[in-house]
């Protein structure tokens, strides 16, 4: 009888088999893989606009954390904050009070971009052209300006032409609208990065955004193309998030990054300390995910370039 009891008794519980332990082991292996990655940059400046007219999908969070992740692996990165809320400037620890020279002065008063660019305290590789509250009125003021859609592009071209400026990436953070500020960003950029929240209505409005991109391609900037889609605020516990991720991958198989950004308390907390999550807690799941996305962003472009060279 005792033998039969022993035969049917459950195996002793091991902490190593728990979901938390498996998650920690996975996170540790991902950190090690990132530490072993060697990144080479092409020497060309890639200009990406981060846009989605739907609010609250993680545009600014994506912009600053991808920028900080790229800077952490040696890239020289400029973030242009085109959102009047100035949240990207806050997250990068850059002053953006009303009297600070800002993107507004570049667009309206034709200041050189070099006069407003500041270095983030987070990294000497991370630069920021800040936004101020004055930018809220720029949409109206730009209407009467000559070459209103090309203001940012002209300023950025002049800045990149300076012999003392060497940049690998320019990331432009857009307001959640399709007004003149966003059109300036589309006209200045070569690539479009769209963050998509893994929730209901994620794809709603995307067709309108892509329609606007086609108009920009036709009339203002033929080089602009959708290069990257990043899935954000992913909660793997919900069936809905999994379905949204599958649907986006079905519609845009070539553009969606393999990396998915999970919902993360650390990512949400970081801006209140004037930091990106890379500086705030670089070992957290959110920071590791953004670092993986940044590495994938670089490597995909290098693979594409090498494929074009061999074909």
C-alpha positions as CSV (number, residue, x, y, z in Angstrom):
1,X,0.0,0.0,0.0
2,X,2.7,2.5,0.8
3,X,4.4,1.7,-2.5
4,X,1.2,2.5,-4.5
5,X,0.9,5.8,-2.6
6,X,4.5,6.7,-3.5
7,X,3.8,5.8,-7.2
8,X,0.9,8.2,-7.5
9,X,2.2,11.1,-5.4
10,X,3.0,14.3,-7.4
11,X,6.5,15.3,-8.1
12,X,7.9,17.9,-5.6
13,X,7.4,21.5,-6.7
14,X,10.5,23.2,-7.9
15,X,10.8,27.0,-8.0
16,X,12.7,26.6,-11.3
17,X,9.5,25.4,-13.0
18,X,7.4,28.4,-12.1
19,X,6.3,30.9,-14.7
20,X,8.3,33.7,-13.0
21,X,11.5,31.7,-13.0
22,X,11.1,30.8,-16.7
23,X,10.4,34.5,-17.5
24,X,13.6,35.6,-15.6
25,X,15.7,32.9,-17.3
26,X,14.4,34.1,-20.7
27,X,15.1,37.8,-19.8
28,X,18.7,36.8,-18.7
29,X,19.4,35.0,-22.0
30,X,18.0,38.0,-24.0
31,X,20.3,40.3,-22.1
32,X,23.3,38.1,-22.8
33,X,22.4,37.9,-26.5
34,X,22.2,41.7,-26.6
35,X,25.6,42.1,-24.9
36,X,27.1,39.8,-27.5
37,X,25.7,41.7,-30.5
38,X,28.1,43.8,-32.6
39,X,26.5,46.7,-34.5
40,X,27.9,48.4,-37.5
41,X,26.4,51.6,-38.9
42,X,26.3,52.4,-42.6
43,X,27.6,55.9,-42.4
44,X,24.4,57.2,-44.0
45,X,21.9,59.2,-41.9
46,X,18.5,57.5,-41.6
47,X,15.6,59.9,-41.0
48,X,12.6,58.2,-39.5
49,X,9.2,59.9,-38.6
50,X,7.4,58.2,-35.8
51,X,3.7,58.8,-36.5
52,X,0.2,57.5,-35.8
53,X,-2.7,59.9,-35.7
54,X,-4.3,57.7,-33.0
55,X,-3.3,59.0,-29.6
56,X,-1.9,56.9,-26.8
57,X,-0.2,54.2,-28.9
58,X,3.3,54.9,-27.6
59,X,4.7,57.3,-30.3
60,X,6.8,59.4,-27.9
61,X,7.7,56.5,-25.7
62,X,8.9,54.6,-28.8
63,X,10.8,57.6,-30.2
64,X,12.8,58.3,-27.0
65,X,13.5,54.7,-26.0
66,X,14.5,53.6,-29.5
67,X,16.8,56.7,-29.7
68,X,18.3,56.0,-26.3
69,X,18.8,52.3,-27.2
70,X,20.5,53.2,-30.5
71,X,22.8,55.7,-28.6
72,X,23.7,53.0,-26.1
73,X,25.2,50.9,-28.9
74,X,27.2,53.7,-30.4
75,X,24.9,55.5,-32.8
76,X,24.7,59.3,-33.0
77,X,21.0,60.1,-32.7
78,X,19.0,63.3,-33.0
79,X,15.4,63.4,-31.7
80,X,13.3,66.2,-33.1
81,X,10.3,66.9,-30.9
82,X,7.5,68.1,-33.1
83,X,4.7,67.5,-30.5
84,X,3.6,70.7,-28.7
85,X,3.2,68.7,-25.5
86,X,7.0,68.4,-25.4
87,X,7.0,64.9,-23.8
88,X,10.0,63.7,-25.8
89,X,12.0,66.7,-24.5
90,X,11.0,65.8,-20.9
91,X,11.9,62.2,-21.3
92,X,15.4,63.1,-22.6
93,X,16.0,65.5,-19.7
94,X,16.2,68.5,-22.0
95,X,14.9,72.0,-20.9
96,X,11.9,73.2,-22.9
97,X,10.5,76.1,-21.0
98,X,8.7,78.8,-23.0
99,X,11.9,80.9,-23.5
100,X,14.0,78.0,-24.7
101,X,15.0,78.1,-28.4
102,X,13.0,75.4,-30.0
103,X,11.6,73.7,-33.2
104,X,9.1,76.6,-33.3
105,X,11.9,79.1,-34.0
106,X,13.2,76.8,-36.7
107,X,9.8,76.5,-38.5
108,X,8.5,80.0,-38.1
109,X,11.6,82.3,-37.7
110,X,14.0,80.1,-39.7
111,X,16.5,79.6,-37.0
112,X,19.3,77.2,-37.9
113,X,18.7,73.8,-36.3
114,X,22.2,73.9,-34.8
115,X,21.1,76.9,-32.6
116,X,18.5,74.9,-30.8
117,X,19.9,71.3,-30.6
118,X,20.8,70.2,-27.1
119,X,22.7,67.2,-25.8
120,X,20.7,64.9,-23.5
121,X,22.3,64.3,-20.1
122,X,21.7,60.6,-20.7
123,X,24.4,60.2,-23.4
124,X,26.7,62.4,-25.4
125,X,25.5,60.5,-28.5
126,X,21.9,61.5,-27.9
127,X,20.8,65.0,-29.1
128,X,17.4,66.7,-29.0
129,X,15.7,69.6,-30.8
130,X,13.2,70.5,-28.1
131,X,9.5,71.5,-28.4
132,X,7.9,74.3,-26.4
133,X,4.3,75.4,-25.9
134,X,4.7,77.9,-28.7
135,X,4.6,75.0,-31.1
136,X,0.8,74.7,-30.4
137,X,0.2,77.8,-32.5
138,X,2.6,76.8,-35.3
139,X,-0.1,74.9,-37.2
140,X,-2.0,78.2,-37.7
141,X,1.1,80.4,-38.3
142,X,2.5,78.0,-40.9
143,X,-0.5,78.3,-43.1
144,X,0.6,81.7,-44.4
145,X,4.3,80.8,-44.7
146,X,6.2,80.2,-48.0
147,X,7.1,76.6,-48.6
148,X,5.3,75.7,-45.4
149,X,5.6,71.9,-45.9
150,X,9.3,72.1,-46.5
151,X,10.4,74.1,-43.5
152,X,11.7,71.3,-41.4
153,X,13.3,69.5,-44.4
154,X,15.3,72.6,-45.4
155,X,16.5,73.2,-41.9
156,X,17.5,69.5,-41.4
157,X,19.3,69.4,-44.8
158,X,21.3,72.5,-43.8
159,X,22.1,70.9,-40.4
160,X,23.3,67.6,-41.8
161,X,25.4,69.4,-44.4
162,X,27.6,70.9,-41.6
163,X,31.0,69.3,-41.5
164,X,30.9,69.0,-37.7
165,X,27.6,67.1,-37.7
166,X,27.8,63.3,-38.0
167,X,24.5,61.5,-37.3
168,X,23.4,57.9,-37.8
169,X,19.7,58.4,-37.1
170,X,17.2,61.3,-36.9
171,X,13.9,60.4,-35.2
172,X,11.0,62.8,-35.5
173,X,8.3,62.6,-32.9
174,X,4.9,63.7,-34.3
175,X,1.7,65.0,-32.7
176,X,-1.3,62.7,-32.9
177,X,-2.8,64.4,-35.9
178,X,-2.3,64.9,-39.7
179,X,-1.7,68.6,-39.6
180,X,1.1,70.8,-41.0
181,X,3.6,69.7,-38.3
182,X,3.1,66.0,-39.2
183,X,3.3,66.9,-42.9
184,X,6.6,68.7,-42.3
185,X,7.9,65.5,-40.6
186,X,6.7,63.4,-43.5
187,X,8.4,65.7,-46.0
188,X,11.7,65.7,-44.1
189,X,11.9,61.9,-43.5
190,X,12.8,58.9,-45.7
191,X,11.2,56.3,-43.5
192,X,8.0,56.0,-41.5
193,X,7.9,54.1,-38.2
194,X,4.4,53.4,-37.0
195,X,3.8,52.2,-33.4
196,X,0.6,50.1,-33.1
197,X,-1.0,49.4,-29.8
198,X,-2.0,45.7,-29.3
199,X,-5.6,46.6,-28.5
200,X,-9.0,46.9,-30.2
201,X,-9.2,49.6,-33.0
202,X,-5.5,49.3,-33.5
203,X,-5.8,49.2,-37.3
204,X,-8.6,51.7,-37.4
205,X,-7.3,54.9,-38.9
206,X,-4.2,53.2,-40.3
207,X,-5.6,53.2,-43.8
208,X,-6.2,57.0,-43.4
209,X,-2.6,57.5,-42.3
210,X,-1.3,55.4,-45.2
211,X,-3.5,57.4,-47.6
212,X,-1.8,60.5,-46.3
213,X,1.6,59.0,-46.8
214,X,0.7,58.2,-50.5
215,X,-0.3,61.8,-51.0
216,X,3.0,63.0,-49.5
217,X,4.8,60.5,-51.8
218,X,3.0,61.8,-54.8
219,X,3.3,65.6,-54.2
220,X,6.0,66.3,-51.7
221,X,8.4,63.5,-50.9
222,X,8.7,60.4,-53.2
223,X,11.4,58.8,-51.0
224,X,9.0,58.4,-48.0
225,X,8.1,54.8,-47.3
226,X,6.7,52.7,-44.5
227,X,9.7,50.8,-43.3
228,X,8.8,49.7,-39.8
229,X,5.8,48.8,-37.6
230,X,6.4,48.2,-33.9
231,X,3.8,46.5,-31.8
232,X,3.5,48.2,-28.4
233,X,1.7,47.7,-25.1
234,X,1.5,44.0,-25.6
235,X,-0.1,41.9,-22.9
236,X,0.5,38.3,-23.7
237,X,-2.1,37.2,-21.1
238,X,-5.0,38.5,-23.3
239,X,-6.2,36.7,-26.4
240,X,-7.1,40.1,-27.9
241,X,-3.4,41.2,-27.9
242,X,-2.4,38.0,-29.6
243,X,-5.1,38.4,-32.3
244,X,-4.2,42.0,-33.0
245,X,-0.5,41.0,-33.3
246,X,-1.4,38.2,-35.8
247,X,-3.7,40.5,-37.8
248,X,-1.0,43.2,-38.1
249,X,1.6,40.6,-39.1
250,X,-0.8,39.2,-41.8
251,X,-1.3,42.7,-43.3
252,X,2.3,43.9,-43.1
253,X,4.6,40.9,-43.0
254,X,7.7,42.7,-44.2
255,X,7.3,45.8,-42.1
256,X,6.5,44.4,-38.6
257,X,9.5,44.0,-36.3
258,X,9.8,40.6,-34.6
259,X,10.3,42.4,-31.3
260,X,7.2,43.3,-29.4
261,X,7.1,45.9,-26.6
262,X,5.3,44.6,-23.6
263,X,3.2,46.6,-21.1
264,X,5.7,47.7,-18.5
265,X,5.6,49.6,-15.3
266,X,9.2,50.7,-15.7
267,X,8.5,52.2,-19.1
268,X,5.6,54.2,-17.7
269,X,7.6,55.4,-14.7
270,X,10.8,56.5,-16.5
271,X,9.5,59.9,-18.0
272,X,8.5,61.2,-14.6
273,X,12.2,61.0,-13.7
274,X,13.2,62.8,-16.9
275,X,14.7,59.6,-18.3
276,X,14.2,57.0,-20.9
277,X,13.7,53.4,-19.6
278,X,17.2,52.6,-20.9
279,X,18.7,55.0,-18.3
280,X,16.0,54.4,-15.6
281,X,16.2,50.6,-15.5
282,X,18.2,49.2,-18.4
283,X,17.8,45.6,-17.2
284,X,14.0,45.7,-17.1
285,X,11.9,43.7,-19.6
286,X,10.8,47.0,-21.3
287,X,14.3,48.3,-21.7
288,X,15.5,44.9,-23.1
289,X,12.6,44.9,-25.6
290,X,13.5,48.4,-26.8
291,X,17.1,47.5,-27.1
292,X,16.2,44.4,-29.2
293,X,13.9,46.6,-31.4
294,X,16.8,49.1,-32.0
295,X,19.2,46.3,-32.9
296,X,16.6,44.8,-35.3
297,X,16.0,48.2,-36.9
298,X,19.7,48.5,-37.7
299,X,20.3,44.9,-38.8
300,X,17.2,44.7,-41.0
301,X,18.4,47.7,-43.0
302,X,21.9,46.2,-43.4
303,X,20.5,43.0,-44.6
304,X,18.3,44.9,-47.1
305,X,21.3,46.9,-48.3
306,X,23.5,43.7,-48.7
307,X,20.6,41.9,-50.6
308,X,20.3,44.9,-53.0
309,X,24.1,44.9,-53.5
310,X,24.1,41.2,-54.4
311,X,21.0,41.3,-56.7
